[in-house]
Amino acid sequence: MTSQLFDSQALSNRLETLERQNRNLRAFVVIASLSVTAALLMAQAHPPTRVVEAEEFVVREAGGRPNLVLRSDRGVGSVVLFDSSGKSRAFLTAGKGGNVTLRFVDKDGIERGSLGGDIDGSVRLVMYGERGDLRALYTSSALTYGDSAGMRVALFGTDASFLGKTVTPSLRFQDPDGRLRLLTGMYSSDTPAVVLWNRQGTVAFQAH
């Protein structure tokens, strides 16, 4: 008799335990379902941001030295690249007028070259010497070469003229003072032309 009572009591306790666990499980499921539903509703109401906006971004290496800077200042966007010593070496800028320029400088901060594009689609390439003097200028209509002092001593292009006649294409040479000393090319009538000037600017020889 005592054994039967004990078995009944144990069975009753076991059933109560199972019912309590079942209630806890149902409560957990309800709470989890509500949490997931709330998260989905919030995600729909506030979609994740895909655009990060700022006036300047600085990309640094682990030691804190800047590698790249993206900046917007008064309508001009620019990108600056730095070398391993932290010196700025390349600059890409987009001006208000639509012109885009890429400039290169050496370790001393002297500009050594630039590549630019104007709003009209024309492109120019400029190279400088160690002192920043002009050494070469390339455009869509002319090639210009400079000496060690930065003077334009040789020009190849399509805009020369002599005695009111257009010489195209033409090759021109100037002295260090900027005076034209030699012009050779073709007139529009397909006639070749060669003109030489002396130091005083007087024509010393011509053939056409």
Stockholm file with secondary structure:
# STOCKHOLM 1.0

chainA/1-208         MTSQLFDSQALSNRLETLERQNRNLRAFVVIASLSVTAALLMAQAHPPTRVVEAEEFVVREAGGRPNLVLRSDRGVGSVVLFDSSGKSRAFLTAGKGGNVTLRFVDKDGIERGSLGGDIDGSVRLVMYGERGDLRALYTSSALTYGDSAGMRVALFGTDASFLGKTVTPSLRFQDPDGRLRLLTGMYSSDTPAVVLWNRQGTVAFQAH
#=GR chainA/1-208 SS CHHHHHHHHHHHHHHHHHHHHHHHHHHHHHHHHHHHHHHHHHHHHSCCCCCCCCSEEEEECTTSCEEEEEEEETTEEEEEEECTTSCEEEEEEECTTSCEEEEEECTTSCEEEEEEECTTSCEEEEEECTTSCEEEEECSSEEEEECTTCCEEEEEESCEEETTEEEEEEEEEECTTSCEEEEEEEETTSCEEEEEECTTSCEEEEEC
#=GC SS_cons         CHHHHHHHHHHHHHHHHHHHHHHHHHHHHHHHHHHHHHHHHHHHHSCCCCCCCCSEEEEECTTSCEEEEEEEETTEEEEEEECTTSCEEEEEEECTTSCEEEEEECTTSCEEEEEEECTTSCEEEEEECTTSCEEEEECSSEEEEECTTCCEEEEEESCEEETTEEEEEEEEEECTTSCEEEEEEEETTSCEEEEEECTTSCEEEEEC
//
